[in-house]
Amino acid sequence: MSNKIKVLVLSDHPFSPSGVGTQTRYMVEGLLATGRYSFICLGGAIKHKDYSPQKSEQWGDDLVVYPVDGYGTQDAIRSLMRTEKPDMLWFMTDPRFYGWLWEIEDEIRSLIPMVYYHVWDNYPYPTFNKVWYDSTDVVACISKVTHDIVSNVSPDVESHYIPHAVTPDHFRPFDQATVCEFRTKMNVDQDKFVVFWNNRNARRKQPATLIHIFNQFLERVGKDKATLIMHTDPHDPNGPNLVSNINELGLTNGEVKFSTQKVDFSHLATMYNIADVTINISDAEGFGLSTLESLSCGTPIIVNMTGGLQEQVTNGEEWYGVGIEPSSKAVIGSQNIPFIYEDRLNNEDVVDALVKLYEMSKEERQQLGLLGAKHVEENYSFDQYVSTWDNLLSSVHKKYGAWDTRKNYTTWEMIEV
């Protein structure tokens, strides 16, 4: 019998391009490299042509991915727990997707601990999430905002701050000769100010708003002075028709370019490097991986001071771009999420931020970006990410046990009536 810690993972498919999938992959592959772990992953959130179990030549039986629709089912969890006998369950993303899982937490936690890598975007304190936090052994939080929320909503639950990370193997600053070469290959003028936006075309990401703001920026500096590159699907049904927006504004002469193909990390790093600034004006953002990748490449950022974005753009003393304070905080909600803030920006504030970066010399922007790269290396490194997960999961295994050694969980509670 193997003495490796076996982890059952529920998340986006670890080889999918999403931020959730990428961070799951970093955690899984980093811990596999230690030789002390094995993983059974339910790879969800993407369409599958084949639902057969997937293995890789590199990891063999230590990494098995079962393609699933959504994030899995109760019966799938019951079956895998009995056949694979994992030591713990690790799951990640927004709690809206895991109500079905917490419904059987008494079945799961009577045998193995549950570790939740928690994504939450904003205040007010989501007291309606307390039942979920209290139904979990350990909550790991992607941002300082999320960690503060869990600590206040469920102070008795073990909570840890584990921010996202990037790998320097791909996301690193390129030399200027290489940047010029890639600008030429991508048909981007050497003397143009390049703004890069890398997000899904979805409402909260504010892509149409950004196009209109960029048009205002061009009216200030000149139509031929800058280019906005948007790495997204302009026709994504979850967002507005971005092509219609640029046509309406007459931005049809290369002012706005779309990058629509899925690309590998190396190609993505190239786009960050040819940019002068990366921007994210989402009205709610749990972390915002694209801006962290940008900083790792030495490109400064413009961000809304919301969620995890605000801890990337400054360490409290130095700034690595421009952080814009929201002009309003609208309380929105749904039946499942009764209230949460949307942090909305004033368009002119964003234009001013773009102008500020535009009016800097290239050397000043490079210096700002290199400070950001140092910030990422010191606070969001891949090695630190893996080490933190290693320490946490090994401590969970020791502290909470599994199956015959299960500790610190009871299937009953005493309530005074």
N, C-alpha and C positions, 0 to 999 in steps of 0.2 A: 504493500500500500504506500502511495506517495505521501511524503510529509509536507508537501507544498500546501499553502493556504489556497483553497479553491473558492473563487468568487463568482457568483451568479450576477450578471450585469444586465440591466434594463436601460436602454438609452437609444439615441439615434445609432444607426449602423456605424461601427467604429471606423469604417473606411468611406463614410459619406462625407461630402464637403461642408456640411453645416458646422457651425461653431460648437454645438453640443457633440456632434460626431467627432470633430477634431480633438476636443479636450478628452473625450472618452478614449480615443486612440492613444493620445499622449500618456494617459494614465496606464492603460493596459500594456502598451509596448514597453514603457519605462519599467514597470514592475516585472514584466516577463524577463527583462534583461538581467534582473537580480537573481533569477533561478529559483526564487522562493514562492512563486505564485503560479496558478493556472486559472483560466477564465472560461466560463460558458456565457456567451453573450446572446441576448435576444436583440437582433439588429433591426430596429424599427424605423419608422418615419420616412421611408422611401418605398417606391414601387419595386417589386421583385419579379423577375422572369422565372426564377427557380427557387423553390423553398427547401431545397436539400441543404443539410448541414454543410458549412464551409470551413475548410482548414487551409492553412498556409504551409508551404514547404519549410519556412523559417521556424515556425513555432509548433507545428504538428499538433499533437493531442492537447497541448497546453493552451491552445486558443481555438475554440470551436464557436462559430457564429451560426445561430439559427435564424434565418430570415423570418420576420413576422410582419403582419399588418398592425398598424398602430404601435403599441409598445408591448403587446402580449395579451394573454387572458389568464383568468384565475386558474383554469384547468391546466394551462401550460406551466404555470408556476408550480402547482401541486405535483405535476408529473416530473418536472425537472428536479425538484427538491428530492423526490423519492428515488429517482434513478441516478442522479449525479451526486447527491448528498453534499451540496456546497457548504462551506463554513460560514458564509454570510451572503446577504443580498445587498448589492450596490445599485442605486438607481439615480437617474439625473434628468432634470428639466423642470418645467413649470408644474406645480402641484395639481393644476387642473387636469392633467393627463393621468393622474394616478389614484383617483378616487376608488376605482375598482380594486386596486392593489391594497389600499389601506382597509378596505372592507374585510379582507382576510388576514389582517395583521396578527390576529390572535393565533391563527394557524401557523403563520410564518415564524413569529417571534417566540412561540413556544419551543421552536427547534433551532433557529439561527437568528442572529442580530440583523437589523436593517440599518443600512447607512445611506443617507439621502444627500446627494450633492445638489443643493438648493439654489434655484434661480428665482429671484424676485426683484422687481424693478424699482419700487418706490414706496414712500410713505403714503398715507398715515399707517400706523402699525396695523397690519392685517390680522386683527384678533380672530377673524373667522378661520384663519389657518391654524389656530392653536390645537384643534383636535388632530390635525395631521402631524404637527411637530411632536405632540405628546404621544403619538402612536408610532414613534420612530426611536431607535436606540441612540443614534448619532446623526446630527445634521451638520454637514460641511457647507460653507457659504461662499459664493463666488465673489462677493464684494463686501466692503466694510459696511455698506448700507444694509445688505442682507444679514450680516452677522449681528448688527445692532438690533434689527427687527426680531430675529429669533431669540436673542438674549433677553429682550423685553417681553415678547409675547409668551414665551415658554421658558422661563428662567431655570426650571429644573431639568431641562433637556440638555445633554452634552452637545455643545456647539463649537465649531472650529472655523476659522477664516482661512480658506484655501483659494486664492485668486487664480484666474486663468494664466496660461503661460504660452510662450512661443519658442520654437526651436531655432537656435542661431545657425543651424546647418543650412537653412534657406533664407531666413529673414535677418539680413545683415546689410550694412551699408556697402554699396558698390563704389569703386573709384570713378572719378568724373569721366574718364575716357570711355569706360563701359557704359555709363549713363548716356553719354552722347551717342554712342553706337546704337543703343537700344531705342533711343528717341527716333533716330533715323529709320530703324527697322519698323517701328510702329507708326511711322508717318506723322510724327509730332514735331513741330518746329522747335529748333533749339532755343530760340529766344522767347518762346511763349511761356507764360505763367500757367502751370498745369495744376488743376484741382482734381483730386481723385476721390471717388465715392464708391465704396464696396459694401453693399448690403442687399438683402432681398428687397424686391419691389413690393413693399407692404405699407399699409396706411401709417403705422406708427413710426416708420422710418422717414416719412415726410419727403419722398423723392420729388414729387411735383412741386412742392413748396421750394425745394432746393433749386430746381430749374428756374423758377420765377425769381428767386433771390439772385441767382447767378446772372440772369438777364439784367437785373438792377445794377449789379456789380459792373457788368460790361458797359452799361450806360455811363458809369462814372469813370472808368479807366480806358474805354475804347473797345469796340467790337472785335478788333483784330489782336488784342493783347493777351487773351487768355483762352484756355480750353478746359472744359469740364469732361472728364472721363468717368462714366458710370458703368461699373462692372455689375450688371444685373440683367434680368429679363424685362425689357420695357413693356411686354404684353402679359406679364404675370397677372392672373385673374385676382390675386389678393391685393393688387395695387392699381393705381391709375394707369391709363394708356400714356406712357411717357413720350412716344413718338408724336401723338396728337398735341401734347404740350409744347414740344419744340417747334412743331409746324405752326402752331398758333402764334408763337412769339417770333417766328422768323429766324430761329437759330439753326439754320439748315446749311450753313457754310463751314462746318467743322467746329463751330463754337461748342457743341455738345457731341461727344462720341460715345457710342455704346459698345461695351465689351460683353458679349453674350455667351461665349463658349466657356464651359467648365475647364479650368486650367489647373495645373499642378502647382505645388508650393513655389517652385523656382520661378515659374512664369508670373505668379502673383507678386513675388518679391520684386521682380523687374518693374512691374507697374507702380509699386510703392516708390521705388528708387527714381523713376523718371518724373514723379510728381514733385511739386514744390510744397504741397500741403495735402493732407487727407482730412476730410470733413465728415462729421456725423452730427446731425441735428435732430435725431430721434426724440420724440416727446417722452419716451420711456425706454430705458436700456439697462438690462440686467448687468451686462459687463461691456460689450462692444469690442469684439475681438479684432476687427479690422484696424482700429486705431492703435491697438497694442502692437499689431504686426507692423504698422507704419512706423511707429516710434523705434521698433527694433531695427528697422531699415534706415534709421536716421532721418526720417521725414517728419517734420512737425505736424501737429494736428489742431483742428478747430472743432470744439465739441460743446454740446449742451451740458451744463453742469447738473447732470442727472445720473442716477444709478451709479454704475461702475465707471462711467466715463470721467467723472470728476476726480477720481483718484489716479487716473492715468496722466492727465494734463498737468498736474502739479503734485509735488511732495509736501506742499504746505509752505514752502519757501521759494523754490525755483519753479519756473513754468516752462513747459515744453511745447508751447503753442499758445492758443487763446481759448480760455474757458469762458463761456457766455452764460450769465445768470438768467434763468427763465424770467420772462416778463409777467407770466401768470401761471397759476397752478389750478387747473380745472379738475374738479372731482368727477371722475367718470365711474362706470361700473357695469355690472351685469347681474344676472340672477346668482351665478356662482361666485363672482367677485363683487361684493356690494359696493366697495369704494376703493379707489386708488387714484393718485394724482397723475395727471398729464402735465408735464412741464413744457410749456409752450414758449417759443422765442419770438422776439420782435424782429421782423425782417431787417430793419435798418441796423440792428445790432450785429446781425450776421454779415451784412454788407461791410460794415465798419471793420469787422474782424478780417474779412478777406482783403480789404484794402490795406490793413496793417501789415499782413504778411506780404502782400504784393509790393509794398513800398520799401520793404527791407531789401538789402543787397543779398545776392546769392550767398555770399560768405556768411552773412548774419543768419540766414535761414539754415544753412548747413551747420553752424555752431549750435543753433537751437535744437536741431534734429539730433546732433551727436550727444547733447545733454540728455535728450529723451532716450536715446539708445542706452546710455549709461544707467538711467532710471529703470529701464526694463531689465537690464542685466542684474541690477542689484535687488530688484523687488519681484520680478515676474519670470525668473529664469526657468528653463526646462528642467535643469538638474534640481533646483529647489522644489519645483512642483512634484517631481517624482519622489524626492526624498521625503517631502511632507506626507504624501499619500502612503509611502512605505511605512513611515512611523505611525501614522494613524491606523491603518488597517492591521498592522501587526499588534498594536495596542488593543484594538477592538477584539481581535482574535484571543488575546490573552485575558482581557478584562471580562468579556461577555461569553466566551466559549461558544460551543455549537454542539447540537445533538446531545450526546451523553454528558458533555461538560458544560452545558448551557447554564449561565449565571446571570444574576442581576435582572431577572425578569420573572414576574409572577402572573399567572393567568387569572388572578382575582384581585379585588381591592375592597377595602372596608369603607363604606359610606354611611355617615350618620344621618338618620332620617327622623 
